Amino acid sequence: MSARPAGPIACRSCDLHEVCRLCGMIAIGESGGLQRTGALRTLRAGTRLFRAGEPAHSLFSVRQGMLKTVDVGSEGEERIVAISTPGDVIGTEAFGTRIYKHDVIAVQPVVCCELPLSLLSDQYTRVRELASALINLLSRASAPRTPLARGSSRERVAGFILDLARRFEKRGLDGRRFSLGMTRQEIASLLDTRIETVSRMIQSMRRDKQIEVEGQQVTLLSLSPSA
């Protein structure tokens, strides 16, 4: 049985929350709770959200599932350069280039919110607040992340698992038991190593009682996201 995709997350746990609020894509309902009024996109695993070189028309925030960001070489070879988990925002390069720079592909069934860029230009009455929210969003999007493709093979695989755990915990999701989302080959591509190495390190961590593994589902034992 396949593992259930992470999420969905609450709007308040998303990096795009304040921008959506100022654009009217979420509002306070009669009961006092937040009501989503923006568009939701659903993707099957293997479906592209957008392709490199396409005109950039929207920002996307992940509510459920995972996606991979891929560079495609001149001969069609794919290299995974990043993964996006619930709460992450995709497509921020649109502010500078107006085209998408990478292919972004769902590795699990995905639900994401779409914020058309045209909405941003319509918010003249809230320009100061919106500008501040966009600056905060871009600061989070451009913050350097710890490189995963460095260190020993075991450090790379453990770092990948712990990075997912921390990202899920940050969004109010379960950081102790979750789906890796990606195949062993995709993980190897992200970590710049071989699929055999990834499989061997996962089995080694399993034997050492650091994790439990069932398919793509991982449970942290002695391996801790707070470490």
C-alpha positions in Angstrom: 0.0 0.0 0.0 1.4 3.4 -1.0 2.1 6.0 1.7 -0.2 8.9 2.0 1.2 12.2 0.8 2.1 14.7 3.6 -0.5 17.4 4.3 -2.7 19.1 3.7 -1.4 22.0 5.8 -3.3 24.9 7.3 -3.1 28.2 5.4 -1.4 29.9 8.3 1.5 27.3 8.0 2.2 28.3 4.3 4.9 30.8 3.2 2.4 32.4 0.9 -0.2 33.0 3.6 0.2 36.8 4.1 0.5 37.5 0.3 -2.7 35.5 -0.3 -4.5 37.4 2.5 -3.6 40.8 1.1 -4.7 39.7 -2.4 -8.1 38.5 -1.1 -7.4 34.8 -1.9 -8.1 34.0 1.8 -10.6 36.0 3.9 -12.3 35.9 7.3 -15.6 34.1 7.0 -18.7 34.8 9.0 -17.7 32.3 11.7 -14.4 34.1 12.1 -12.3 31.4 10.5 -10.1 31.7 7.4 -11.9 30.8 4.2 -9.9 29.9 1.0 -11.2 31.8 -2.1 -8.3 31.1 -4.4 -7.7 28.5 -7.0 -6.5 25.0 -6.1 -4.6 22.8 -8.6 -4.3 19.0 -8.3 -1.6 17.0 -10.0 -1.2 13.2 -10.4 2.3 11.8 -9.6 4.5 12.3 -12.7 2.6 15.4 -13.9 4.5 18.7 -14.6 3.3 21.8 -12.8 5.3 23.8 -15.4 8.2 23.5 -17.8 11.5 25.4 -18.0 11.1 28.3 -20.5 7.4 28.7 -20.2 6.0 32.2 -19.5 5.6 32.6 -15.7 2.0 33.5 -14.9 1.6 32.3 -11.3 3.1 31.5 -8.0 2.3 28.1 -6.4 2.2 27.0 -2.8 2.2 23.3 -1.9 -0.6 22.2 0.4 -0.2 18.5 0.0 2.3 16.1 -1.5 5.8 16.7 -2.9 7.3 17.9 -6.1 10.8 17.8 -7.6 12.6 20.6 -9.4 14.6 19.3 -12.3 17.2 20.6 -14.7 17.1 18.9 -18.1 20.4 18.6 -19.9 21.0 19.0 -23.7 20.6 15.2 -24.2 17.4 15.0 -22.1 19.0 13.7 -18.9 17.4 14.9 -15.7 19.1 16.1 -12.6 17.0 16.9 -9.5 18.1 20.2 -7.9 15.4 20.6 -5.2 12.3 19.2 -3.7 9.2 21.1 -2.5 7.1 20.0 0.5 3.9 21.4 2.0 4.2 25.1 2.8 6.9 25.8 0.2 6.3 28.3 -2.6 7.3 27.6 -6.2 7.9 30.0 -9.1 9.4 33.0 -7.4 11.9 33.3 -10.3 8.9 34.9 -12.1 9.6 38.2 -10.4 12.9 38.5 -12.1 12.8 36.6 -15.4 9.1 36.3 -16.2 9.8 32.7 -17.3 10.1 29.5 -15.3 13.7 28.3 -15.0 13.1 24.6 -14.3 10.7 21.7 -14.8 8.7 21.1 -11.7 7.1 17.6 -11.4 4.8 16.0 -8.9 6.4 12.9 -7.2 3.2 12.2 -5.2 -0.4 13.3 -5.8 -0.2 17.1 -5.1 -2.6 19.8 -4.2 -1.3 23.3 -4.5 -2.7 26.9 -4.4 -2.2 29.1 -7.4 -1.7 32.9 -7.1 -1.8 34.5 -10.5 0.8 37.3 -10.9 -1.9 39.5 -12.4 -3.5 39.7 -9.0 -0.4 41.2 -7.4 -0.5 44.2 -9.8 -4.2 44.9 -8.9 -3.5 45.5 -5.2 -2.7 49.3 -5.3 -4.6 50.1 -2.1 -2.5 47.7 -0.1 0.8 48.3 -1.9 2.9 48.9 1.2 1.7 45.8 3.1 1.9 43.7 -0.1 5.4 44.9 -0.8 6.4 43.9 2.7 4.8 40.5 2.4 6.5 39.9 -0.9 9.9 40.9 0.5 9.4 38.5 3.4 8.4 35.7 0.9 11.4 36.3 -1.3 13.7 36.4 1.7 12.5 33.0 2.8 12.7 31.6 -0.8 16.2 32.8 -1.3 17.6 31.8 2.2 20.4 29.3 1.7 19.6 25.7 2.5 22.1 23.3 3.8 23.5 21.4 0.8 22.3 17.8 0.8 24.9 16.4 -1.7 27.9 16.7 0.6 29.5 14.6 3.3 29.7 10.8 3.4 27.1 8.7 1.8 25.4 8.0 5.2 25.5 11.7 6.1 23.8 12.6 2.8 21.0 10.1 3.2 20.5 10.9 6.9 20.6 14.6 6.1 17.9 14.1 3.4 15.6 12.3 5.8 16.2 14.8 8.6 15.6 17.7 6.3 12.2 16.3 5.4 11.4 15.7 9.0 12.3 19.3 10.0 10.3 20.8 7.1 7.2 18.7 7.9 7.5 19.7 11.6 7.8 23.4 10.7 4.4 23.1 8.9 2.6 21.4 11.7 2.8 17.9 10.1 4.2 14.7 11.5 8.0 14.9 11.5 8.5 11.4 13.0 6.6 9.3 10.5 6.2 10.4 6.9 6.6 9.3 3.2 9.9 10.0 1.5 7.8 10.8 -1.6 10.7 10.0 -4.0 12.0 6.8 -5.5 15.5 5.6 -4.5 16.7 6.8 -8.0 15.3 10.3 -7.4 16.9 10.5 -4.0 20.2 9.4 -5.6 19.9 12.1 -8.2 19.2 14.8 -5.5 22.1 13.6 -3.4 24.5 13.2 -6.3 25.2 9.5 -5.6 24.1 6.1 -6.9 20.8 4.3 -6.2 22.7 1.3 -4.8 24.4 3.6 -2.3 21.0 5.1 -1.2 19.5 1.7 -0.7 22.5 0.4 1.2 22.6 3.4 3.6 18.8 3.2 4.3 19.2 -0.5 5.1 22.2 0.2 7.3 20.2 2.9 9.2 17.4 0.4 9.5 19.7 -2.3 11.0 21.1 0.3 13.5 17.5 1.0 14.7 17.7 4.6 13.6 14.7 4.3 11.3 11.9 1.9 10.4 11.2 1.6 6.7 8.2 0.2 4.8 8.3 1.1 1.2 8.5 4.9 1.1 7.2 5.2 4.6 9.8 6.1 7.2 9.5 6.2 11.0 12.3 7.9 12.9 13.6 6.0 15.9 16.9 7.2 17.3 17.4 9.5 14.3 16.0 12.9 15.6 15.0 16.0 13.6 16.1 18.1 16.6 19.6 16.9 16.3 
